[in-house]
């Protein structure tokens, strides 16, 4: 796994040739148990690295299309899985907890529910006020800038724009770690505002 912008965060990726974009998993290493977000498959090297950092206790999935390698990882580690409450009735794998707007899975990890994306109630996660982790709605096809899903993938564009507006109002956001594409490590709120101006 690669070190990210702070010492307790790591990321790893798989490249999707059909979409010409990286799919990203994120690991938050914490004394009370590590958390993986939207984990893609781990290489043997990354498995060993994760184990050396204390394994995993929770896996958070931002939406049903980001299940990725969660079940396989949970089966091997006994980690619990959390998913979006709005998809509870149709989620493809069993979850131990359902997350809604304003929930805090663990101290410092706050849930923001997004609307209008390609799945109901997609989750964004705000880590200690300064790092925003997004699933599908907000992504990055080019380093240093953010975009959103194409119109034909959105359930409701007006609601999607309102969701981005809400994210752009998070005053302390420095980094935006996207599920798909390039992460933004600096001036994240400025990049969100720039994105909003294009919608």
N, C-alpha and C positions, 0 to 999 in steps of 0.2 A: 504494500500500500504506500501511497505517496503522502508525505507530509504536506499539509495545507497551510493556511495563513496563520494558524495558531497551533501551539504544540500539542493540544489535545484533540486535534481533528486530522483525520486521514481520509484519502479518497482512492478509489480504484475504478477502472473503466473497462468497458468492452466496446469496440467500434462496430457500428451497424452500417455495413456497406450500402444497403438499400436506401438508407436515409442520409448517408454520408455524415454521420454525427456520432459522438460518443454517448453511451449510456453510462451514467455515473452512480456508484454507491458511495455512501459516506459513513464513516465510523467516528463516533464521539467517545473518547476514552475518558472515563470518569471513575473516581474511587468507589462509588457505590454500584458499579456495574456498567459495562459499556453498552452503547446503543448503536445499532446499524439502521440506516435510513435508505429505503429503496435499493437493497443490495443486489448487485449483479453477481454472477458466478465468481467465486474466488479461485485464483490459481493456487497450486500447492504452496508457492512462496508466500502468497497473501494469507492463506490459511495459517501457516506457521507464524507469520507476523502477528496476526490477530490473536492467536493463542498466547504468544509471548506477552501480549499487552493485556491479557486477562480474559480473553474470550468475549462472549456477548450475553446479555441478559434480556434485552428487548430488541425487537425489530419493528420499526415503524414504516408503514406503507402509506404513501400519500394518495394513492388511488388504485383501482383494481387492475389497471394496465401496467402497474409497476410492481406486481408480485415478484417477477423475475426469479431470483434464486432463494427467496425467503423461506419457502417450505423445506427445501433441502438443508439450508443452514440451520433452521429451527430443529429439524429432525436430528441433526448431529450434535447440537449444542444445548438442546432443551430450552432455548430462548423462547420467551413469550412474544406474541405478535399483536400489534395494535394497528387498526385500520380506520378509515373514515366512517363515522356513524351513518352518514347519508346513504352509504352503499351496503349497510348491514344485511339487508334482505337478499342481496344477490352477489355477495362477495365470493370470489372463487376459492378462497381457502378459509379455514377456521381462524378466527381471531380471539384473543384472550381479553381484549379491551377495544372499545369503540370510542373514537375521539371526535369531539365536536368543538365548535368555536369557543375559545377562551379556556379550554382544558389545559392543564399542565401535567404532562405525563410524569415527569420528574421535575424537581426544582430547576428552573432556568430553561425549560423547553416548553414554550407556549404554542398552542395550536391556533392557527388562523384558517377558517373555512373559506374556500373560494367558490364562487358560483359562475356558471356560464361556460366552464371548460367542457371537455368531452366526457367527463363522468361527474355525477352529482357530488357536491360537497367535497371536492378535492382539497387536500390539506397542504398548507404551507406551514413551516415550523420556524419559529423565531427563537434562536439560541442566545440566551443571555443578552438580549436586546440588540446585539450588534451583527449577528450573522443570520441571514434569511436563507432558508432551504426550501426550494420550490420543486414541484413534481413535474407536471406537464404543461400547465398554462403558460408560465414564464420559462423561457428557454434561451439559448444563445447559439446561433449558427456561426457567429463571427466573434473572435476574441475582442473583449472590451465593450461589447454592446449587447443589449437584451432585446428579445422579440417575444411574440406570443404565437400560439398555435394559429394555423391558417383558418380563415373564416369557415371553410367547409367542415372543419373538425369541431367547431364550437357549438355547444348546445344553445347558447344565447350570447350574442356578441355584446349587447348592452350590459348584461350582468358581468361578463368577462372584463370589460373596461372598468366597471365599478370595482371589481376585485383588484385590478392593477392600481386603481386610484388609492384604494385602501392600503396597499403595500407601500406605495410611494409616500404615504403620510407617516410611515415609521421613521421617526426623526433620527434614530441612532444607527441605522443600518449602514454598515461599512462593507460587508461582503455579501454577495448573492451566489449561493451554491446551487446550481441547476441540476435537475435530474438528467436533462438531455442537453449536451453541448459544452460550451466553455464556461468555467466559473469566473466570477468577477470578484477579485480580492480587495479592491479599493474603490472608494467613492460609489458604493452600491446604491445609495439613495439617489445620487445624481443620475446614475444609469436608469433607475426606475422612472425618474421624472422625464428623462429623454425618451424612454419607451412610451410613456403616456402621451407625450406630445405628438407621437406618430400615429396614434390610434384614432 
